[in-house]
Amino acid sequence: METLAGSVDDASWSVDCQKHSLIRRPREQCLYADVRRTHAPEDWLLTGRPTLPRLRTVTPPEGPPLLFVVIDTEEEFDWSAPYRRENVHVTAMKHIDRAQAIFDRFGVRPVYVIDYPVASQADGYLPLRDVARDGRCDIGAHLHPWVNPPYVEELSIANSFTMNLPNVLQREKVHGLCGAIESAFGARPAVFKAGRYGLGRATVGILEELGFIVDTSVCPKYDFSPQQGPAFDDFDSEPFFLTPTLLEVPCTVDYVGWAGPLRPMLHRVASRSSLERLRAVGVLSRTGAANRIMLSPEGNTFEEMRTLTDALYDRGCRAFTLSFHSPSVAPGHTPYVRSQADLDAFLTTIERYLDYFLQQRRGRAITHREFYAAATTAELC
């Protein structure tokens, strides 16, 4: 069997019980199967800011960097307008081959995390059915509560975060979404991503109960608590286990710039509404002091994505997630792709980044299922 870095004889993964991280050890010292698992304290009860359990960090053995691709596959709607249940159009899905053709060329198998409007309408799921059957992608689940039955909650910004819904309603929505995906593709999803990154402790338990093995909802260095959403500002991009059986593979987001440890504070101050007129965030970026970058072709240049990857790699990161929203494959549906020129730049950025990561950096594309198997199978020990 092949591990992420090579054969089992070359390296294996184990758990450092002191650091709660996976480290490279000789096979005979591997104690992975016997590690004791402890949950994080319920500090959110004291702080008022929900946190997630972080059992241990998953670090691949030394070797090439690994790349996941996650596509938030969803309906089209005005991101600046109030949430409306009737926004269920999926016209952009007929153009999803524009991105998939690039992935096919590089041998990359993305996971399309699809939401209810996509899973429940033929125009949404048919463009992906053959791709999935051919093994060229995986199909996961993406929950937009406002367009996912049952429709009982009030439409609001707070309720757009799954974590804020009653536990029973969360479960019903996720369960219904899984059923729609299974009906469309013939298999239940194993990878989940909450719309608006709205993952909470109750959501984690529901995902585990419904058989998910990987979540991809954590968005490091972002704090959505002013909108009653989750706070991920103290998270990094390293994968970690939420529970003994549920792995978190976060979005890849972090700060770069010469300001060093002051980068988060400077960016936080510059992001205040009182400084919006001065475009302080842009000033920090242009001066090279501090720039918060997501590994995405939406709103980020290839040069920024490369800079982020190089910086994180130098810091020891070996797992990266490239992500974007499916409506961006057609002009006019997201703030990032408004014109044909934007679309051309968007697709070119994806292509350039894959070439850089897989060819120049000699990285390897991997699926979440492959990574999960490598992080959990006893055969690695």
C-alpha positions in Angstrom: 0.0 0.0 0.0 1.2 3.5 -0.8 1.4 6.2 1.9 1.3 9.9 1.1 5.0 10.1 0.9 5.8 6.7 -0.6 5.6 3.1 0.5 4.9 2.0 4.0 8.5 0.9 4.4 9.6 4.5 3.7 7.5 6.3 6.3 4.4 6.0 8.5 2.2 8.3 10.5 2.0 8.2 14.2 0.7 10.4 17.0 2.8 12.4 19.4 0.7 12.2 22.6 2.4 15.3 24.0 1.9 17.6 21.0 -1.3 15.9 19.6 0.3 15.9 16.1 1.2 13.2 13.6 4.9 12.8 13.2 7.2 10.6 11.2 8.4 7.6 13.1 9.9 4.2 12.3 7.2 1.5 11.9 8.1 -0.3 15.1 7.5 2.9 17.2 4.1 3.7 15.7 1.5 3.9 18.4 -1.3 5.4 16.4 -4.0 2.8 17.2 -3.4 3.1 20.9 -3.4 6.9 21.3 -5.7 8.4 24.0 -8.0 11.0 22.6 -9.0 14.0 24.7 -11.5 16.8 23.9 -10.8 20.5 24.1 -12.3 22.2 27.1 -15.7 23.8 26.8 -14.1 27.3 27.0 -16.8 28.7 24.7 -19.2 28.5 27.6 -17.1 31.2 29.3 -16.1 33.3 26.4 -19.3 33.3 24.4 -17.3 32.5 21.3 -18.1 29.0 20.0 -15.0 26.9 19.5 -14.4 23.5 18.0 -12.7 20.4 19.5 -9.3 20.0 18.1 -8.0 16.5 19.1 -4.8 16.4 17.1 -3.2 17.9 14.1 -2.5 15.7 11.1 0.9 16.2 9.5 1.8 14.1 6.4 5.3 12.5 6.4 8.0 14.5 4.8 7.5 14.6 1.0 5.8 16.6 -1.7 3.1 19.0 -0.7 -0.5 17.8 -1.1 -3.3 19.6 -2.9 -7.0 19.3 -2.3 -9.5 21.0 -4.6 -12.9 22.0 -3.1 -15.7 23.6 -5.2 -18.6 25.1 -3.4 -21.3 23.9 -5.9 -24.3 26.0 -5.4 -27.2 28.1 -6.7 -26.8 31.7 -8.1 -27.8 34.6 -5.9 -26.9 38.2 -5.2 -24.3 38.0 -2.4 -25.2 41.6 -1.3 -28.9 41.0 -1.0 -31.1 39.5 1.7 -31.4 35.7 1.6 -34.4 34.4 -0.4 -35.7 30.9 -0.7 -36.6 31.4 -4.4 -33.0 31.9 -5.4 -32.5 28.4 -6.7 -31.2 28.9 -10.3 -28.3 26.7 -11.3 -27.7 27.9 -14.9 -23.9 28.2 -14.4 -23.7 24.4 -13.9 -23.9 23.8 -17.7 -20.5 25.5 -17.8 -18.8 23.6 -15.0 -16.8 21.7 -17.7 -14.7 24.9 -18.1 -13.0 24.1 -14.8 -13.3 20.3 -14.9 -11.4 20.3 -18.3 -8.5 21.9 -16.5 -8.6 19.4 -13.7 -8.7 16.5 -16.1 -5.7 17.9 -17.9 -3.6 17.9 -14.7 -5.1 14.7 -13.3 -6.7 16.5 -10.4 -9.9 15.0 -8.8 -11.8 17.8 -7.1 -14.6 17.3 -4.6 -17.8 19.2 -5.7 -19.6 19.9 -2.4 -23.1 20.4 -3.8 -26.1 22.1 -2.1 -29.8 21.3 -2.3 -30.7 23.4 -5.4 -27.9 21.6 -7.3 -28.7 18.2 -6.0 -32.4 18.4 -6.5 -32.5 19.8 -10.1 -31.4 18.0 -13.2 -29.8 21.1 -14.6 -27.6 21.1 -11.4 -26.5 17.5 -11.0 -26.5 16.1 -14.6 -23.4 18.0 -15.7 -21.5 16.2 -12.9 -23.0 12.8 -13.0 -20.7 11.3 -15.7 -17.7 13.1 -14.2 -18.4 11.4 -10.9 -19.2 8.0 -12.4 -15.8 8.1 -14.3 -14.0 8.7 -11.0 -12.8 12.2 -12.1 -14.3 13.8 -9.1 -15.9 13.2 -5.7 -19.3 14.5 -4.7 -19.7 16.0 -1.2 -22.4 18.0 0.6 -22.7 21.8 1.0 -25.5 23.2 3.2 -27.1 26.5 2.4 -29.8 26.5 5.1 -32.0 29.2 3.5 -32.6 27.0 0.3 -32.5 23.6 2.0 -35.7 22.1 3.4 -37.3 21.9 5.9 -38.1 25.6 5.6 -39.1 26.6 9.1 -36.5 29.0 10.3 -36.7 32.8 9.9 -34.5 34.1 7.1 -31.7 36.2 8.6 -28.0 36.6 8.6 -27.6 34.7 11.8 -29.6 31.8 10.5 -27.5 31.6 7.4 -24.9 30.0 9.6 -26.0 26.3 10.2 -24.5 26.3 13.7 -27.2 28.8 14.9 -30.2 26.6 14.0 -31.7 24.2 16.5 -29.9 20.9 16.6 -33.0 19.0 15.3 -33.4 21.3 12.4 -29.7 21.1 11.5 -29.9 17.4 11.4 -33.1 17.4 9.3 -31.5 19.8 6.7 -28.3 17.8 6.5 -30.2 14.5 6.3 -32.4 15.8 3.5 -29.5 17.1 1.6 -27.7 13.7 1.8 -30.9 12.0 0.5 -31.1 14.4 -2.5 -27.4 13.7 -3.3 -27.8 10.0 -3.0 -30.8 10.1 -5.3 -28.9 12.1 -7.9 -25.6 10.2 -7.8 -26.4 6.8 -6.2 -24.1 7.3 -3.2 -24.1 9.2 0.0 -21.6 12.0 0.4 -18.6 11.6 2.9 -17.3 15.2 2.7 -19.1 18.2 4.1 -18.8 22.0 3.9 -21.1 24.3 5.7 -22.3 27.3 3.7 -20.8 30.5 5.1 -18.4 28.3 7.0 -21.1 27.9 9.7 -19.8 24.9 11.6 -20.5 24.5 15.3 -20.1 21.8 17.9 -23.6 20.4 17.4 -23.0 20.3 13.6 -19.9 18.2 14.2 -21.9 15.6 16.1 -24.5 15.5 13.4 -21.9 15.0 10.7 -20.4 12.2 12.6 -23.8 10.6 13.2 -24.7 10.8 9.5 -21.5 9.1 8.4 -19.3 11.9 7.2 -15.6 11.4 7.5 -14.3 14.8 6.4 -15.4 18.4 7.0 -14.0 21.3 5.1 -15.8 24.2 6.8 -13.1 25.9 8.8 -11.9 29.2 7.3 -8.7 30.1 9.2 -7.9 33.7 10.2 -11.5 34.8 9.7 -13.9 35.9 12.5 -17.6 35.9 11.6 -18.8 36.5 15.1 -19.9 40.0 14.4 -22.5 38.4 12.2 -23.2 35.7 14.9 -21.1 33.3 12.9 -18.1 31.2 13.9 -14.7 32.6 14.9 -11.8 30.9 13.2 -9.2 33.6 13.7 -7.0 31.4 15.9 -7.1 28.4 13.5 -4.4 27.7 10.9 -4.6 25.7 7.7 -3.3 22.4 9.0 -5.8 19.4 9.0 -6.9 18.1 12.4 -9.3 15.7 13.9 -12.6 17.1 15.3 -13.5 13.7 16.7 -11.9 10.3 16.6 -13.6 9.7 13.3 -14.2 13.1 11.7 -11.3 14.9 10.0 -11.2 18.6 9.4 -9.4 19.8 6.3 -9.6 23.6 6.5 -9.5 26.2 3.7 -6.0 27.5 3.1 -5.9 31.0 4.4 -3.1 33.0 6.1 -1.2 36.2 6.4 1.9 37.1 4.5 4.0 40.3 4.6 7.0 41.9 6.2 5.1 42.9 9.4 5.6 39.4 10.8 3.6 38.7 14.0 1.9 42.1 13.7 0.1 41.1 10.5 -3.2 39.9 12.1 -3.4 42.9 14.3 -2.7 45.4 11.5 -5.2 43.7 9.2 -7.9 43.6 12.0 -7.4 47.4 12.6 -7.4 48.2 8.9 -10.6 46.2 8.4 -12.6 48.5 10.7 -15.5 50.2 9.1 -14.1 53.6 10.1 -11.1 53.0 7.9 -13.0 51.6 4.9 -13.0 54.9 3.1 -9.2 55.0 3.3 -9.0 51.5 1.9 -6.5 50.7 4.6 -6.5 46.9 3.9 -5.4 47.6 0.3 -2.7 49.9 1.6 -1.3 47.2 3.8 -1.3 44.8 0.9 0.3 47.2 -1.6 3.1 48.1 0.8 3.8 44.4 1.5 3.2 44.8 5.2 0.3 42.4 5.7 -2.0 40.6 3.3 -4.6 38.0 4.2 -4.8 35.5 1.2 -7.1 32.6 0.6 -5.8 29.9 -1.8 -8.5 30.7 -4.3 -8.7 32.2 -7.8 -11.6 34.4 -6.6 -10.2 37.8 -5.5 -6.6 36.6 -5.5 -4.0 36.7 -8.2 -1.8 33.8 -9.2 1.2 35.7 -7.7 -0.6 36.1 -4.4 -1.6 32.4 -4.3 2.0 31.4 -5.1 3.3 33.7 -2.4 0.9 32.2 0.2 1.9 28.7 -0.8 5.6 29.4 -0.6 5.2 31.1 2.8 3.2 28.3 4.3 5.5 25.6 2.9 8.4 27.4 4.5 6.5 27.3 7.8 6.1 23.6 7.5 2.6 23.3 6.0 2.3 20.3 3.6 -1.5 20.2 2.9 -3.2 22.9 0.8 -6.8 23.5 -0.3 -7.6 25.3 -3.5 -11.3 26.4 -3.5 -13.8 28.5 -5.3 -17.6 28.8 -6.0 -19.1 27.0 -9.0 -21.1 30.0 -10.2 -17.8 31.7 -11.0 -17.5 29.5 -14.1 -19.9 31.9 -15.9 -19.8 35.7 -15.8 -22.3 37.6 -13.8 -23.0 35.3 -10.8 -20.3 36.1 -8.3 -18.4 39.4 -7.4 -15.2 37.8 -8.8 -16.3 37.1 -12.3 -18.4 39.8 -13.8 -17.2 39.8 -17.4 -15.6 37.5 -20.0 -12.3 39.1 -19.2 -12.8 38.2 -15.6 -13.7 34.6 -16.6 -10.6 34.2 -18.7 -8.4 35.5 -15.9 -10.1 33.2 -13.4 -9.6 30.1 -15.5 -6.0 31.1 -16.4 -5.2 31.5 -12.7 -6.4 28.0 -11.9 -4.3 26.6 -14.7 -1.2 28.5 -13.8 -1.5 27.5 -10.1 -1.9 23.8 -10.9 1.1 24.0 -13.2 3.1 25.7 -10.4 2.0 23.4 -7.6 2.2 20.1 -9.5 5.1 20.8 -11.9 7.4 23.4 -10.3 6.8 22.5 -6.7 6.4 18.8 -7.7 3.4 18.6 -5.4 0.7 15.9 -5.6 -3.1 16.2 -5.9 -5.0 14.1 -3.5 -8.6 13.4 -2.6 -10.1 13.8 0.9 -10.9 10.1 1.0 -7.3 9.2 0.2 -6.0 11.5 2.9 -8.4 10.2 5.5 -7.5 6.6 4.7 -3.8 7.5 5.1 -4.4 9.3 8.4 -6.5 6.6 10.0 -5.6 3.1 8.6 -3.8 0.8 10.9 -1.8 -0.4 7.9 0.3 2.8 8.1 1.5 1.7 11.5 
